[in-house]
């Protein structure tokens, strides 16, 4: 199973939310910038996993939001908070 995390696609472009969540929706572009995984990378991972010999990795989970990408994302989110871009 591949867990890509946030993938920057058109899905996020026209999201409709309640009035209570409108303020939170304004932070979405910053979260996408910090944590999103490029769609090309998700495709590469899926193709690589599908091409492996069957029976070797059953039940395995692959998370693409890890390591330096995760640390970088946390750093960006802290910066966005400190610079008042996110409320």
C-alpha positions in Angstrom: 0.0 0.0 0.0 1.3 3.4 -1.0 0.4 6.3 1.3 1.5 9.4 -0.7 0.2 12.0 1.8 -0.9 15.3 0.2 -0.5 15.4 -3.6 -0.9 18.8 -5.2 -3.6 18.2 -7.8 -6.7 20.1 -9.1 -8.7 18.4 -6.4 -7.7 21.1 -3.9 -8.5 24.0 -6.3 -12.3 24.4 -5.9 -13.0 23.0 -2.4 -16.3 24.2 -0.9 -16.3 24.5 2.9 -18.6 25.9 5.6 -18.1 29.4 6.9 -16.5 28.1 10.0 -13.7 26.5 7.9 -13.1 29.3 5.5 -10.2 30.6 7.5 -8.6 27.2 7.7 -9.0 26.8 3.9 -6.8 29.9 3.5 -3.9 27.9 5.0 -4.3 25.0 2.5 -1.9 26.4 -0.1 0.8 26.7 2.6 0.3 23.1 3.8 0.4 21.9 0.2 3.6 23.8 -0.4 5.2 22.3 2.7 4.1 18.7 2.6 2.8 17.8 -0.9 4.4 15.0 -2.9 4.7 15.6 -6.6 2.3 13.5 -8.6 5.2 12.3 -10.8 6.9 10.9 -7.8 3.7 9.1 -6.6 3.4 7.5 -10.1 7.0 6.4 -10.1 6.6 4.8 -6.7 3.5 3.0 -7.7 5.0 1.7 -11.0 8.1 0.6 -9.1 6.1 -1.3 -6.5 3.9 -2.9 -9.2 6.9 -4.1 -11.1 8.4 -6.0 -8.2 8.3 -9.8 -8.0 5.0 -10.9 -6.4 5.0 -12.4 -3.0 8.1 -10.6 -1.7 6.5 -7.5 -0.1 3.0 -8.5 0.9 1.3 -6.3 3.4 4.0 -3.6 3.3 3.1 0.0 3.6 5.1 2.8 1.8 4.7 6.3 3.1 6.1 9.0 0.8 6.0 11.7 3.5 9.1 10.8 5.5 12.7 11.7 6.2 13.9 15.0 4.8 10.5 15.8 3.1 8.8 15.6 6.5 11.4 17.7 8.3 11.4 20.3 5.5 7.6 20.5 5.7 7.6 21.0 9.4 10.2 23.7 9.0 8.1 25.5 6.3 5.0 25.3 8.4 6.9 26.9 11.4 8.1 29.6 9.0 4.6 30.3 7.7 3.3 30.6 11.3 6.2 32.9 12.4 5.9 35.1 9.3 2.1 35.4 9.9 1.2 33.9 6.5 -0.9 31.4 8.4 -3.2 32.4 11.2 
